[in-house]
């Protein structure tokens, strides 16, 4: 383990997580009017619909797939599926979702850069975020041929072990990446960077998605009719 790997994969993850959580909380507390996705649909809707749908379908699948795949301990699934088969399944499903997400973000980036009205109304953070996601998805797709060279599941186990040790504050996480390709490492670094810039971009609207789910399970509200809410003796207005 060298000092650069320790800084990037032993310290940097905690900086990103701290900024992600504290920054999101501070932005919600101090600047709620900016808590939105800043849609540019009114300027040009056609390509936005295609790009946004492809991007969201792909990225949401990848996010939950990475979360469950990397943070689920091996003993919880080893009796049902081997590490090698799990890696193969992740390569196929993740590859399809990655193509969807990459196509979507490519459309969104081209739309934002090629249309003068949209470009003028874009914040620098909007373009920077799309470029970051474009490179990140491209790197993710580039890891598939490398993963195909090690179908025993060993590399996947090491990457998952790193993630699990980081979130549980265990030592020895960085050592698991000793033999990882620079493509994997750069993909991981940019993935953590997305969390770092999260509170300062339109990505904060993702939190609102959890609020939408909570809305489905809210307590019932008591709603009274106008007739019942009027004080006694008050005549209803005549309707003509």
C-alpha positions as CSV (number, residue, x, y, z in Angstrom):
1,X,0.0,0.0,0.0
2,X,1.4,3.4,-1.0
3,X,0.6,6.8,0.4
4,X,-1.5,7.8,-2.6
5,X,-3.7,4.8,-2.4
6,X,-4.2,5.4,1.3
7,X,-5.2,9.0,0.7
8,X,-7.5,8.2,-2.2
9,X,-9.2,5.1,-0.8
10,X,-8.6,5.3,2.9
11,X,-9.2,8.9,3.7
12,X,-11.0,10.5,0.7
13,X,-14.1,8.2,1.1
14,X,-14.8,9.7,4.5
15,X,-14.3,13.3,3.3
16,X,-16.8,12.6,0.5
17,X,-19.4,11.0,2.8
18,X,-19.1,13.8,5.4
19,X,-19.5,16.5,2.8
20,X,-22.4,14.6,1.2
21,X,-24.4,14.3,4.5
22,X,-23.5,17.6,6.2
23,X,-23.6,19.6,3.0
24,X,-27.0,18.3,2.0
25,X,-28.4,19.1,5.5
26,X,-27.0,22.6,5.4
27,X,-28.3,23.4,1.9
28,X,-31.7,22.2,2.9
29,X,-31.6,24.3,6.0
30,X,-30.2,27.5,4.5
31,X,-31.2,27.5,0.8
32,X,-34.4,25.5,0.3
33,X,-35.4,27.6,-2.8
34,X,-32.5,26.0,-4.7
35,X,-33.7,22.4,-3.7
36,X,-34.9,21.5,-7.2
37,X,-33.8,19.9,-10.4
38,X,-34.0,23.2,-12.5
39,X,-35.6,21.5,-15.4
40,X,-35.0,23.0,-18.9
41,X,-38.0,21.3,-20.4
42,X,-39.6,24.5,-21.5
43,X,-36.7,25.3,-23.7
44,X,-36.6,22.0,-25.5
45,X,-38.6,18.9,-24.5
46,X,-38.1,16.2,-27.1
47,X,-34.5,15.2,-26.5
48,X,-34.9,15.8,-22.7
49,X,-37.6,13.2,-22.5
50,X,-35.4,10.5,-24.2
51,X,-32.2,11.5,-22.4
52,X,-33.8,11.9,-19.0
53,X,-35.7,8.6,-19.1
54,X,-32.7,6.6,-20.4
55,X,-30.4,8.2,-17.9
56,X,-32.7,7.7,-14.8
57,X,-33.5,4.1,-15.6
58,X,-29.9,3.2,-16.1
59,X,-28.4,5.2,-13.2
60,X,-31.1,4.1,-10.7
61,X,-30.5,0.5,-11.5
62,X,-26.7,0.9,-11.2
63,X,-27.0,2.8,-7.9
64,X,-29.1,0.2,-6.2
65,X,-27.2,-2.6,-7.9
66,X,-23.8,-1.3,-6.7
67,X,-25.2,-0.6,-3.2
68,X,-26.6,-4.1,-2.7
69,X,-23.9,-5.8,-4.6
70,X,-20.9,-4.2,-2.8
71,X,-22.4,-3.8,0.7
72,X,-24.0,-7.3,1.0
73,X,-21.6,-9.6,2.9
74,X,-20.6,-12.8,1.0
75,X,-22.0,-15.2,3.7
76,X,-25.5,-13.8,3.0
77,X,-25.7,-15.1,-0.6
78,X,-22.9,-17.8,-0.9
79,X,-25.5,-20.6,-0.4
80,X,-27.6,-19.3,-3.3
81,X,-25.1,-18.1,-5.8
82,X,-21.3,-18.3,-6.2
83,X,-19.1,-15.2,-6.3
84,X,-18.2,-15.9,-10.0
85,X,-21.9,-16.2,-11.0
86,X,-22.8,-13.1,-9.1
87,X,-20.0,-11.2,-10.9
88,X,-21.3,-12.5,-14.3
89,X,-24.8,-11.5,-13.4
90,X,-23.5,-8.0,-12.4
91,X,-21.6,-7.7,-15.6
92,X,-24.6,-8.5,-17.8
93,X,-27.2,-6.5,-16.0
94,X,-24.9,-3.6,-15.1
95,X,-23.7,-3.5,-18.7
96,X,-27.2,-3.1,-20.0
97,X,-28.1,-0.5,-17.5
98,X,-24.7,1.2,-18.1
99,X,-25.5,1.5,-21.9
100,X,-28.9,3.0,-21.0
101,X,-27.4,5.5,-18.6
102,X,-24.5,6.4,-20.9
103,X,-26.8,6.9,-23.9
104,X,-29.1,9.1,-21.8
105,X,-26.3,11.3,-20.3
106,X,-24.8,11.6,-23.8
107,X,-28.1,13.0,-25.1
108,X,-28.4,15.3,-22.1
109,X,-24.9,16.6,-22.5
110,X,-25.2,17.2,-26.2
111,X,-28.5,18.9,-25.7
112,X,-27.1,21.3,-23.1
113,X,-24.0,22.1,-25.1
114,X,-25.4,22.3,-28.6
115,X,-28.5,24.4,-27.9
116,X,-27.5,28.0,-27.3
117,X,-30.6,28.9,-25.2
118,X,-30.1,25.9,-22.9
119,X,-26.3,26.6,-22.7
120,X,-26.8,30.2,-21.7
121,X,-29.4,29.2,-19.0
122,X,-27.2,26.4,-17.6
123,X,-25.1,26.8,-14.5
124,X,-21.4,25.7,-14.6
125,X,-22.3,23.0,-12.1
126,X,-24.9,21.6,-14.5
127,X,-22.4,21.0,-17.3
128,X,-19.6,19.9,-14.9
129,X,-22.0,17.3,-13.4
130,X,-23.0,15.9,-16.8
131,X,-19.3,15.6,-17.9
132,X,-18.5,13.9,-14.6
133,X,-21.3,11.4,-15.0
134,X,-20.5,10.8,-18.7
135,X,-16.9,9.9,-17.8
136,X,-18.0,7.9,-14.8
137,X,-20.4,5.8,-16.9
138,X,-17.8,5.4,-19.6
139,X,-15.3,4.0,-17.1
140,X,-18.0,1.7,-15.7
141,X,-18.5,0.2,-19.1
142,X,-14.7,-0.1,-19.5
143,X,-14.5,-2.2,-16.4
144,X,-16.6,-5.0,-18.0
145,X,-13.9,-6.4,-20.3
146,X,-11.4,-6.3,-17.4
147,X,-13.9,-8.1,-15.2
148,X,-14.4,-10.7,-17.9
149,X,-10.7,-11.7,-17.5
150,X,-11.3,-12.7,-13.8
151,X,-14.6,-14.6,-13.7
152,X,-13.7,-16.4,-10.5
153,X,-15.2,-13.5,-8.6
154,X,-12.0,-12.6,-6.7
155,X,-11.7,-9.0,-7.9
156,X,-15.4,-8.4,-7.1
157,X,-14.9,-9.8,-3.6
158,X,-12.0,-7.5,-3.0
159,X,-13.9,-4.4,-4.2
160,X,-16.9,-5.4,-2.1
161,X,-14.7,-6.0,0.9
162,X,-13.2,-2.6,0.5
163,X,-16.6,-0.9,0.5
164,X,-17.8,-2.9,3.5
165,X,-14.7,-2.2,5.5
166,X,-15.0,1.5,4.7
167,X,-18.6,1.9,5.8
168,X,-18.0,-0.2,8.9
169,X,-14.8,1.7,9.8
170,X,-12.6,-1.4,9.7
171,X,-9.0,-1.4,8.9
172,X,-7.3,-3.1,6.0
173,X,-9.6,-1.8,3.3
174,X,-7.0,-0.2,1.1
175,X,-4.9,-3.4,1.0
176,X,-7.7,-5.1,-0.9
177,X,-7.2,-2.8,-3.8
178,X,-3.5,-3.6,-4.3
179,X,-4.0,-5.5,-7.5
180,X,-7.0,-3.6,-8.9
181,X,-6.5,-2.0,-12.3
182,X,-6.3,1.8,-12.6
183,X,-9.6,1.7,-14.5
184,X,-11.3,0.3,-11.4
185,X,-9.6,2.8,-9.2
186,X,-10.4,5.8,-11.3
187,X,-14.1,4.6,-11.5
188,X,-14.2,4.3,-7.7
189,X,-12.6,7.7,-7.3
190,X,-15.0,9.5,-9.6
191,X,-17.9,7.6,-7.9
192,X,-16.9,9.1,-4.6
193,X,-16.4,12.5,-6.2
194,X,-20.1,12.4,-7.2
195,X,-21.0,12.2,-3.5
196,X,-18.6,15.1,-2.8
197,X,-20.2,17.5,-5.3
198,X,-23.7,16.2,-4.6
199,X,-24.8,19.0,-2.2
200,X,-23.6,21.8,-4.6
201,X,-25.5,20.6,-7.6
202,X,-29.0,19.8,-8.8
203,X,-28.5,16.2,-7.5
204,X,-30.0,17.3,-4.2
205,X,-33.4,16.7,-5.7
206,X,-32.7,13.0,-5.3
207,X,-33.5,13.4,-1.6
208,X,-37.0,14.5,-2.5
209,X,-37.6,11.1,-4.0
210,X,-37.4,9.6,-0.5
211,X,-39.9,12.2,0.5
212,X,-42.2,11.0,-2.2
213,X,-42.0,7.4,-0.9
214,X,-42.7,8.7,2.6
215,X,-45.7,10.6,1.3
216,X,-47.3,7.3,0.3
217,X,-47.3,6.1,4.0
218,X,-48.3,9.4,5.6
219,X,-51.2,9.4,8.2
220,X,-54.6,10.3,6.8
221,X,-55.6,13.9,7.0
222,X,-58.9,15.0,8.4
223,X,-60.8,17.1,5.8
224,X,-64.1,18.7,6.6
225,X,-66.6,20.1,4.1
226,X,-67.2,23.8,4.0
227,X,-70.8,23.3,5.3
228,X,-69.6,21.5,8.5
229,X,-66.8,24.1,9.1
230,X,-69.1,27.1,9.2
231,X,-70.2,28.4,12.6
232,X,-73.8,27.7,13.8
233,X,-76.4,30.0,12.4
234,X,-74.3,31.0,9.4
235,X,-76.3,30.8,6.3
236,X,-74.9,29.1,3.2
237,X,-74.6,31.5,0.2
238,X,-77.3,31.1,-2.3
239,X,-76.3,29.5,-5.6
240,X,-77.9,30.8,-8.8
